[in-house]
Amino acid sequence: MRRTTLVTAMATGVALVLTACGSGGSSSNSGTDSGEVTFWDTSGPNESPVFKKIAEACATKDGYKVKTETVAFDQALNNYKTAAQGGQGPDVFRSEVAWVPQLAKNGLVADLSDTDLAKDTGDFLEVPLGSTKYEGKSYGVPQVTDSLALLYNKKKLADAGVEPPKTWDELKAAAAKLGGEKSFFLNNDAYYALPFIYGAGGDLVDASAKKIVVNSADNVKALQTAKGLLDAKAASTALDPTNSYANMQAAFSSGEAAMVINGPWAVADYLKGAAFTDAANLGIAPVPGDTAGKGSAPVGGHDYVVRQGTKAKQSSIKFIQCMSSAESQAQVAKELGLLPTRKSAYSNADVKSNAVVSAFEPVAKAAHARPWIPEGGQLFDPLKIAYADVLAGKKEAKAALDEVAKAYKDTVVPEYSIG
């Protein structure tokens, strides 16, 4: 989340795609700081102007220069790796949380354990902070966090006389009053399978035990629950997985679908839709679970990392300190509705008054940590295919997840055992 292909869909239209050679510092890390920070921002067009404004204010305050370059999310990781391997690229990179351990393992980001950035981290939420660690060392600072929640059309639910469902069975029952399969759009992307999986007590891998658990009985039940919503005509989905996210956005924005599961990044686009010309019509609640109060959604978000070998390491550290401060995070929350990673930021009056942030705060604090392993980002592609096949009725859940487990063993984490 963000994320897998869902974030790629959101990143279309970003202003500038950088070439692999990039710009910024050189391959050597001399004792003299260059005093100029190049920042690669991987956020979308709704967000990048705000991050650029804060970045320039930080540079002015702390006495260095900053150049913000906007990079399309779907090309950012490969561009960064190519550039950094050649001693080029940005000084500071906005990395998706799953990328950090991969970049750390490959020696492409600086170990920050002995810097001020790794001190006094107690103000950060525990799960987002965990995404910055690799083999006991610190390689990043949490920028924003996110998770998935149930977003719903308040008027539609009120007119039907139903409350936001707390369980999948309640969602199924509510569908009869909300237009049947039109009531809930089920995105068939892998990231959106995680609320079913985590809510059922499952996971993809057990990193501590080095085991592949994606085909567990809990996960089989989880995918059967999702497919059961379609079979009961309580939900709809896209037949073509490549268009699922866009179809979900259109259905909910227009008012065709009464409920979806999505994250805070999607709210700005929803508020442009016909169903939410009155922003107060957008409701946000925790994702349903097998039992009430037991829903569980994945953690997502982004971290700041420093390129290994940058000539502007000290300026980069100052830059990240300012960009990740409680004040900067509060400004981001106020202007963009994105979720802070600092606990203290949630006490800010502007943050408290933001309806989206307030609604997502308990969701983010209870979010389920993903496996923070270098291969974490590669876990989604096999699951995406399997989840789409199960929802389309092409394969049974057990057979599909057994294939995912085999793919993990063959190409992702061959040193792990299955079971």
N, C-alpha and C positions, 0 to 999 in steps of 0.2 A: 503498500500500500502501500506507496505507497505502497511499494506495492508492485504487483505484477502487471499484467497487460491492462488492467483497469487504469493504471496511472499513465500508461502509454496513450490510452484513449484521451485522457484529460490533457495531455501535454501537446496535442495538436494545436497549431496556431501560435506556438511560442515564437517570439519575435525573431530570434536569431539562432541558427544552428552553427556551432563552431566547427571548424575543420579539426582534424585529428592533431595537427601540429600545435594548435593553440597558441597562447601567448603567455606572458607572465615571466616567472623567474627562470633561472638556469639550473644546471645540474649540480652545481657545487653549493655548499652551505658555508660561506665564509663567515668570519667573525664580525664583519661589518654588515649591518642591516641596510637594505636598499631604501627603506622608508616608503616603498610603494607596494600596495597589496592589490593583486588581481584576484577578484572573487567571481567564481563561476556559480551563478544562481540557477538552479534547476526548477524553480517554481513556474507556474503558468502565468498567462497575461493578466489575470485578476490580481495576482499577488506581487509580481516582480517590481512594479513601481513603488510599492511600499517598502520592500526590502532595499531597493536602491536608495530611497530617501533616507532610511535609517543608517545605511552604510555610509553615506556621504556625511551625515551628521556626526557619526562616530569618528570618521577620519578628521574632520574639522576640530572636534573636541580634543582628540589625542595627538594631533600633530603629525600625521602621515598622509600619504595620498592613497586613494582607493579607486580602482577601475572595476566596475561591475559589468559582467558580461552574462547575458541570458542564454542558457543552453537548453535545447529541447531535451526533455527528460528521457525519451526513448533512445537517444544517442549519447547521453551524457556519460554513462559508465564506460562504454567502449572508447569514446573520445578521450576521457580522462586517463584511462589505462595506457592508451597509445602515446599520449603526450608525456605522461609522467615517466614511462619507460625510457623515453628519449631525453629526460631531463628538462622537459618543457611543461607547459600547462599552467594552471592557476596556482596561486599561493594558498588560497582557501577554497574549498570545494564543499558545496551543499550536497551531502551524500544521503541517499536513502538508507534507512537503518540497516537493511540486509546487506548493503555493500561494504560496510565498515570492516567486518572481520575478513572479508575477501581481500580488500585492499591492504589491510594490515599484514596478512599472511604473505602477500606478494611484495611487501616492502615498499609500497607506493604511498604510504602516509606516515607521518612522523609520530614516533612514540612521545606522548605528551605527559608521561607519568611523572617526570621530574620538573614540570613547569607549573606555573600558578593555576593553569586550567584544571589540573587534577587535584587541587587542594580545595577544601571546604565545599565538597560536592553534596553535602547533606540537604541542600535546598532543592535538589532535583528529585523528581519522581523516580522511584526505584526502577521500574520497568524500562522507561526510556534511557535511563543512565546505563542499564545493563547492555544496551545495544552499542555502547561506545567501547566495550571491553573486548580484549582478545588475549587469551593466555595470561590473564592476570594484570595486563597493562592497559593503560588508557590511550585511546587513539582518536578520541573525538569529544565533542560537547553537544548535548541534545539541543536542537533548535526548536522544533515544534513536534508535538506528538499527535496522534489521532487514533481512532478506532472506528468501529461500525455501530450504528444504532438503528432502531426502527424509526423511520421518518414517515409521518402520516398526515393526511389531509383532514384537519380538525372538523371542517364543515361536513365532509362526507361521513365521517364516523359519527358525528353528533346527529345528523339527519337519519342515520340508520339505527341510532340508539345503541351503539356499541362503544366500549372502552378500548383503548389500545391494548392489544392482546399481550399477555405475559407468558403464554405458553404456545407451542405450535398447535396444540389441540384447540386453544381458544381462537387462534388465527383461522383455523379451518372452520370453526363454528361461525365466526363473524362473517366469513365469505358469503354465506347464504343471504345475508342482509346487505352486502356491499357490492353485489353484482357478480357473484361467482368468481370465475377465474380472472376477472378484471380487477378484483380487490387487491391483489398483491403481485408485483412483478418480481420474479426470482431470477437474479442475474446468475448465469451459469459459469462465471469465472471462478478460478480456484480460490482467490482471496475471500470470495463470498461464500465459499463452502465452509470456511473456518468457524463461523458461529454455530453451525450444526455440529461440526466435529468437536470443538472445544466444549460446547454446551452438553455434549454426550459423554464428556470425560476422556475424549481421545486426543491424539496428537499425531504429528507426521513422523518424527523420529524422537528417540530418547538419546540426546547427545551425551549425557553423563554415562550411560551404559553402552553407548555406541550400538544402538539397536534401531532397526527400521520397524515402526509400529503403525504405519499408515494403513495396513490391511487388518487392523484389530477388529474384534467384534463390535466395540464401541463405534468405530468409524463406519462399519457396514451399516449399523443401525442408524447412524447420523445421515448417511446418504439416502437410506430408505425413507427416513422422515421427510427429507426434502422432496424426493420423488413422490411421496404420498400426498403432498400438497397439490401437486399437478394432477395426480390420479383422481383426487377428490374434487377437481375443478375449483379449487380454492386459490389457485395461482396460475400465472402464465409465465412463459419464458421465451427466449428467442431461439429459433431453430438454428440460426447461424451464429456460432460462438463469437465470431469477429464483430458482430453488430450488437451483441447483447447489452453492453453498457450504454451505448447510444440509444438503443430502443427503450431501456429502462428510464433513462433521463427524459426522453420525449413523453413517455406514457405518464410519468408522475408529474412533470411540469405542466402538462396540458390538462390534468385532472382525470385522465382516463383510468389510471391506477390510483387506488386509495392509499396504498402503503408500498414502501420499498425499504431495503436495508442499504444504507450508504453512510459516508463519513462527512465530517464538517467541511471538507474541501468542495463538496458538491452543492452546498447551500446557496452560494452566490449565483450559480446557474439556475437553481430552482426558483429563486426569487425573481428571475426574469420571465418566468412562465406565466401563462394565463391563470393557473390555479392559485398562484401565490402573489398576485398583485397587492394583496393585503398580507404582509409578512407574518402577521399574527396567526394566519391560517395554517402555518407550518408547525406541526407537532413533532417532538423528539422524545423518544423513550428508549430504555434499554432493549436490546434484542431479546426476543422470546427464548425460552429454553424448554427442555423436556418437562421441567416443573417450574412453577412460579419462583422468580428470584434466582434461578440457576442458569440464566443465559450468560454466555461468555463470548466476547469478541476479541479479535486479534489486535495487538498493538501495531501501529504504523508510525510514520513520521520521518524526520530527517535530522541529521547531525552535521555539525561543522567539523571538517578535518583539515589538517595542514599537509601540504605536499612534502614528501620527503625530499630534502635537498634544496628547499626554497632559500633564496637569498634574503627573504623578508620574514624570517621566523618570528623575531620579536614583535615586529609590527603586526604580524598575523595573529599572534597571541593577544595583543591589545585589541585588535579588531574583533576577535571572537569573544573576548571578555565583554566588550560593549554590546555586540549584537545579541549575546545570550543573557544579558542582564535582565533583572526583573522588570526594569523600566522599559526596555526595548520589547520584551515579550508582552508586556501589557499593551503597548502601542500596536503590536501585531494583532493581538486579540481584539482590541477595540476596532481597528480598521478592517480586519479581514475575517474575524470570527474563528481564527485558528487557535489551537489549544496550547497554552504554555507548558513548558516542561519544568518550570520552577514552581514549587509549592507556594512561595510567597506572592507570586504574581496573581494568584487567584484571590488574594485579599485586596487587590487594587479595586477602587470603586468603579473604574471604567470596565474592568473585566467582569466584576459582579453584575453590572448592568447589561452586559451583552447576553441576550437570551440564548443564542446558539452555544456560546462557551459554557454558560451555566448549566444548560441541559446536557452537554457532553462531558462535563467535569466528572460526574460519578462513573460514567461509562469508561473514560480514559483511565481513571484511577483503579478500576477493576479489570482492566484489559489483560488478556492472557499473553504472556511473553512468547514470542516466536523463538525457534532455535537460533541462537546467535553463533552460528558456525559459518566458515567461509563459503560453504556450499548452500547456505540458506536460501539464496535467491533462485537456485536451480531446482528447488523442491516443487515449484509451482507449475512448471510446464507439463510434466506428466500428470499431475493432479487435475489440471485444467481440462485435458483431453478426457480423462476418466469421468470427471464430474459432468461434463457436457454430454457424454455418451449415456450416463445413467439417467440424467434428466430427460434425454431424448428417447429413452426406452430401448436403446441399442444394446446395452449390456446390463447385467445384474450387478448390484453394488459389490458383492464379494469378488466376482471375476474381474471387475474393473480395477478394484483396489489391489488385488493380487498382481495385476500387471504394473501398477504404479510401484509396488514394493520391488518388483523385479527390475524396473527401470532405475530405481534408486540404487539398488545393489550393483547393477551393471555399469552405470555411468555417473552417478552423483556421489555416493558414499560407499565405494566398494569395500572398505575396511569394516563397515557395519555388518552385523548379522540381522537376519529377518526373524522377527518373532518377539 
